[in-house]
Amino acid sequence: MNKRMISLMAAALALLSASGQVEFTGVGEYHVIEVTPEMTTGLNKIFVVYDTDGVGMTFESSTGEPATWERFYYRDGNLVMEPVSGVRWNGQETTLDKIIPNTGYKIQEGSNHPYYYWVVNYADYYLELNALSHNDEAPCSLITFNVDGHGDAIPYFTIDGRRQVLDREIKLSYKTLEREDSTDWHEKDVVESFAALDQGIEILPPLCNTAISMTGDCFLEEWGLAKTIEGDYFYTTAVGCGTTAVQELRDNNNEKGLDSGLGGSAPVHIVFTGYPTDAVVYRVWEMATDQDFENVILQWNQDVVDYTFTDFGTYYMRYMVANADGSCEAYGETYTITVSESDLQCPNVFSPGSTEGVNDIWKVSYKSLVEFHCWIFNRWGNLVCEFTDPGSGWDGTYHGKLVDTGVYYYVVTALGGDGVKYKKRGDITILRYKKGAAGTQGDGQGVVN
């Protein structure tokens, strides 16, 4: 173990054991509250005394020798160290019969690591809560509160002169709305904590009507003296919204990779849903061809939009809500929908009835087709299959039985979402399939009548 590690461990042990060596006398019915500050402050403990009048402090010796006491504080940015007079030694401990409040103490035994404490007189910072009201000047951004009472910051200083503030944990309680699992809004209890009243009390506006109360502080709460005051009932005008976009998945949508966004091969069917908060009166879904929504091409004054994109291009959808007078508004997520260019390819060979299930259905490969029609004929011109869904295909049967191997003919007409018209003709060669496959005759001959 290196020397630096040993030094750090020794310092940590000193910090942990320090509070056990200090006791207070004459504190009355309210015990002294110990606060452990961050190690970077250099302080071992901060002691909050309800009222330091008549209170003394005792330090128990661990060496059998009296400790030296110094008081430290900062004046005009400079450290002031003063010897503490009147410290008594009784052979086991040193005692200061009357402590000086709101100051630091350095206590050292010989060459041992010194202890640093800060003592706060809570009576000098006593929290008073009489009445609570809110300011409605900015109902859409921040709500500020006026508190009739006082609860100033409780300062202390680190050993290197940095001014810090004890967190009084003055609590403001109210309700707002939250969404869970992309569903509707639900009420949620919120507790905001503030270090002091003189630093200002501001919160984001609640999204529902709610009672508001203030309780404090953590020191009075520990002493069983905390007080709660009720504020004016809050009627919200703030608005919020959430959205979802659910796309109907098809095999050929996957060619775009829907994990990376919405869209793919047309037709692209998406259900957009907006979830408004309580104060929303006006809502609109907007579709635009630019991300700034300067070219809005469609609008819907409703929460749910069920839409099918058929034309090639990139589109943007967003949901906007506002309150009754339009003074507060909110926007949901902007969705990007990309509809790919059309394409149509027709295979010329397949093996119906294959027991391996590979290439056993004749299907076209396509993108963004909004109209489609396919006819398949045998060599005598008889129609053996017809379908209008480009996602389906021909399994090589006619009247429920597999046809003979050989050459068949297809005619396909289609219209792409980008306006491209397709008319394709060609041959389909059916390769011989295994005898005994389901639906075949025992001699491998199909029926084509």
N, C-alpha and C positions, 0 to 999 in steps of 0.2 A: 504493500500500500504506500503510495507516494505521500510526500509531506503536505502537498496542497490538499489532498483528500482528508488527511488527518486533521488539518487545520479547519477545514469546512465542517467536519463532523464535530469537532470540539465546539465550534461556534454554535452549531445547531443544538447540541446538548445544553449549552449555556442558555439558549433561548427557551428551551423546553422547561428547564428547571427554575427559571427566574421567578415566575409568579408564586411558586411555593415558598419562596424566601421572604415575601413581603406580606404583611398583614396591616389592617387598618383598625384603629380604635375610635370609639365614640361615633360610629356611623349611624346609630339610631336603627329604626325599623326597616330601612331599605338598604339591602346589601350593596356592596361595591361591585359594579359590572366590569369584568375584564374583557378587553378587546385585544386580539392578537393581530397586529398590523403585518404588512408584507415585510419580508426580511430586508428588502432594499431600503427600508426606512432607517434601519439600524436600531430601532426601538425593540425592547423585549416585550413590553406590554403598555397598553393604554388603560388607565383606570378611570372609570366614570363614577364619580361620587355624587349621590343625590344632593347633598349640601355639605360643603367642606368646613363649615363653621364648627369649630371645636373638634375637628377630626385630626388624629395623629397617624403616623405611619411608622412601622417597625420593620427593620431588616435583620433577619437572623443570620448570624455569622456561621460560616462553614469552616473557618480556619482557627477559630478561638481568639481572633484578634478583631479589634473594632474596625469598622469600615469607615472610609472617608466619604462625605456627602458633598456634592456640588449641585447647584441649581443652574440650568441653562435655558436661555430663551434668545430670541432674535429681535434686535432693535435696529431699524433702518438698514436691514439687510445684513447686519453683522452679528456674529455669535457673541453672546455675553455669557461668561462662566463665572459664577460667584460661589465662594465657599458658603455652606449652610451652617449657621451658628445655632447653638442650643441643642445639638444632638447628644443624647445621653447614652452611655455604655454601661450595661449591668453585668458584664462578664459573658453574656450569651448573645446579646443583640443590641443594636443601636436603634434609638427611638427619637423621632422628631415629634414633639407633642402637638405642634400646630403646623399643619402643612400650608404651604402657599399654593393656591389653586392656579389652574391653567398655565402650568409651567412644566419644564422637564427636570428630571433628577438623574444625576449620574452617581452611582454608588459602586465603590471599588474596595475590594479586600486585597491589600498588599499589591502583588504583581499579577493577580488574577485578572481575567477578562472582566472589564467593567460592565455593569448592568445599566441600561438606559430605560427610564420610565417617563411617561407623560401622565399628568393627573388633571382631569377635567372636573370642574365644579358645575354640575348640571343645572344648579339653581340659577346660574348666570345665563343659561340658554333655554330655560323652561319653555316647553311647547304649549302655546295657547291656541285652541281652536274654538271659535265662536260661531262663525257662519261661513257658508261656501256658496259662491255664485259663479256662473260662467259667462263669457263674453261671446256674443254671436256675430262679431264683425267679420269673421272669416270662416263661415260654417263649412266650407268645402276643403279647407287645408289644415288648419290647426285650431283647436279649441283652447282658449286660455282661461284660467280660473283666477278669481279674486277671493282671497282668504281673509276673513276678519279674524285677526289673531297674529301670532308671530312664532316663528321657528327658525331663527337664524342659523347659519352654518356654524358647526362646532369645529374650530380650527385646532390643529396641532402641527408641530414642526418635526421634521426628521433631524437626525444628528448632523446632516450636512446642510441644513438650512432651508430645505424645501417645505413650503407651506402645503399642508394637506387638510382634507376635511373629512370628519367622521360621517359615515352614512347613517342618517337618522331613520331611514326606511319609513318615511311618511307615505302611507298607502292610499291611493285613490282607486276606488272600486266602482265598476260599472259593467254593463253588458254591451256586446256588439254582435255582429254576425260573422260566421265563418262557413266555408264550404268543406265538405268531407267527401272524398272519393268522387269528385266531379258531379255531385248531386246538388240538390237545393240548399239554400242557406239555413243555418241553425244558430240559435242564440248561444253565445259563449261568454262565460264570466271572465272578466279581465281585472287584474290587479296591477296597477303601475306603482312603482316605488320611486320616491324622490329623496335626495340626500338632505334637502333643506327647503324651506319655503322662500327664502330670499333669492333663490336661483330661478324662480318662476315655475309655474305649473302649466304645462302644455301637453296635449294629447292629440292624436289623430281623431277626427270626429267619429263617434260611434255610428254604426250603420243601422241602428234601430233606436226606437224610443226607449229611454232607460232612466232609472233612478241612479244618482251618483252620490257616493259618500266618501268621506275622508277619515282615516284613523291614524293615530300616531302617538308617539313614535315608537321605535323598537325598545328604547330604554324604559319609557313609561309602561309599555306592554309587559316587559319583564318584571317590573315592580307592581304590576296589577293596577296601574293607574291610567291606562290608555283611554282616550276619549274618541268617540265617533260623532261626526256631524253629517247631516244630510244636506245635500245641495238642491238647487232648483231642479225639478224634473226636466229632463232633456228631451225635446222633440226634434228628431233628426230631419235635416234636409239634405244631408250628404248621401251620395249614391255610390254604389259599387256594382260590379257584375262579374260573372264568370261565364265561360263558354266551353262547349265541346264540339267536335266535328267528327262524325263517325261515317266512314266510307264503306260502301258495300264492296266486298272483296270478290273478285273474279280471277280465274286462272291467268288471264292475260294482263291483269293489273300488276302482277308480280314482276313483269318484265321491267318496270320502272324502279321497283324497290320501294314499296310503300312505307318501309321503316324510316325512310329519310324525308317523307312528306306526303302530301295528298296529291292525287291525280293519277296519271298513267294513261292507259288506252281508253279512248272514248267508247261507249258512254261512261262517264264517271258520275256515280250516284252518291251524294253525300247529304247527310242530315246534320244541319247546324242548329245547335240549341243554345239559347242565352238564358242565364240565370240572374235575374235582377234582384236587388235588395228592396227593402220595404218602401223607401221614399221614391222609387222610380215611378214616373208617370208616363214619360215618353221613351220609347225604344225603337231602334231601327237596325236592321241588318243592311249593310251596303256591300255591293260588288263593284270593283273597279278594275281597270286594266293597268293601273300604276300603284306603286306602294304608298304614294302620298295621297291617294284618293282624290286627285284632282279631276279624274275622268271617271266619275261614278256612272255605271251603265244600268244598274238595277237597285231597287230599294224595297224592303219589306218591313212594314210596321207591325212586327210580331216577334214572338220569342223563338219560334221554331220555323226553320226554312228547310224544306225538302226539295232539293234541286238536283237536276241531272245536267252535267256539262257535256255537250256534244261537239262543240267547235274547238278546233286546234288553237292553242295559245296558253298564256299564263294569266291567271285571274287572282284577285285578292279579295278576301272577305273579312269583314270585321263587324262587331256588335257595339253599338253606342247607346248609352242610357242617359237620361237627364231627369231632374226633379220637375215639380209643377211649373215653376217660373223660369226654368232653364239656367238658374244661377249655378247649379252644380251638375257636372257631367262626368262620365267615366267611360273608358273604352276597354273592351276585351282584347284578347289576343288577335293579331292579324294572321290569317291563314293564307298560305300560298298554294294554289292549285294549278298544276301544270298538266295540260292535256297534250299528249304526244301527237306527232304527225302520223298520218295513216299509212298502212302497208298491208299488202295481201300477197301471200305465197301459197301455191297449191302443190302438194306432193303428187308424185306419179306412181307410187308403188306402196302396197301394204299387204299384210298377211292376216286376214280375219281368221278367227278361231285359234290363234296361236296359244298354246298352253302356257307359254312364258309370259303372255300379256304384253309383249313388246311389239309396237307398230301394228296393233291388231285393230285399230280404228283409223279410218281415213278422216283427217281433220286438217283444216286450213290453218296457216299461221298468219296472224293478223294483228293490227294495231288500229285503234280509233276508227272503227267502222260503225256508222250510225244507221246504215241500211245494208241488208245482205239477203241474197237469195241464191240457193244452189240446187241444181238438178243433175241427177246421175242416170245415165242411160246404158242399156246393154248394146251389143253390136247390131241388134235388129231395130234399135230405136225405141225400145220399150223403157218407160220411166220406172226405175227400180228404187229410187230414193229421192226425197225432196225435203229441204229444211231451210229455215230462215234465221236461225241463231248461229252466228259464226263460232260460238263456243261449243256447239255440238258437232256431230259428224256422222259418218256412215260406218256401221259395224260389219258390212259385207253380207247382210241378210236381205232376203226378199220374202215377204209373207212369213217371217219368222224362221226361215231356213237359209243357211249359207249358200251363196251362189257359186257357180263353177269358177275355177281359175280361168284367167284370160284377160282380155283387154276390155275396159269399160270407158265411158266418156262422161266428162263433166262440163257443165256450163255454169259460171258464177258471175253474178252482177252485184255490185256493191257501191256504196257512197261513203267516202271518208269524212271525218269531222273537219278536215281541212279543205273540203270541197272537191277532192279528187274523185273522179268516177272510174270504176273498174268494171271491165268485162273480160273474163278469162274463159278460155276453152282449152281442153287438153285430154290426154289419155290417163287412165288409171290401170295399172297392171296389178292384178291379184296373183300373188305367188301361191304355189301349192301349199296347202296346210296339212298338218298331220292327220292321218286317218284316225277315226274314233274320237276326234275332238267334239266337244259338246255342240249339238245342232247339225252335225254332218251326217251324210248317208254312210253306210258301211263301206261302200266302194269308193268313197271320196267324191262322189258326184253331187252337186247341188241342184236346186230347182230354179229355173229362170222363166217359167211361164208367166 
